[in-house]
Structures are given as C-alpha cells and as structure tokens.
Amino acid sequence: MIFVMEKKHTRRLKEKFSNTLVTKQLICLDIPDDYRFMDEELIEILKSRVSEYLEVPE
C-alpha cells in the first residue's frame, strides 16, 4: 500500500513507475501541500485519513 498526498502525485507515480505499481495499491489522501513540516493540523488530517486503511497509534 502506497500513500500519496495529492492527486497530481498519483498521476506522476503512475507515469514514472507504471510497471512497478501494477501489483501495488496506490491511495491518494487528497491533502493539499499547504502545511509546514510537522504542522499539528496536518498530522491530525494524516492520522484521520490513514486510519481508514491502517491502525494508527495515538
């Protein structure tokens, strides 16, 4: 399972690594690149979106 932040990242990965991604699940979290490094709001959004697919520690 591979997580990406934005739809454009999904497109770029598919263009560049299409053969490698055939057997992978690519999941777009649809989070715009508008946050600073380790931004608390971003961390909460990430936890929320990723928790649909993985168990996220508190």
ZINORGI-V567437 format. One record per helix or strand. SS is the DSSP state (h for helix, s for strand). FROM is the first residue (numbers start at 1). TO is the last residue. Records with the same first field share a line. If there is no record, write none. Layout:
SS = FROM-TO ; FROM-TO
This chain:
s = 2-4 ; 26-28
h = 7-21 ; 40-50
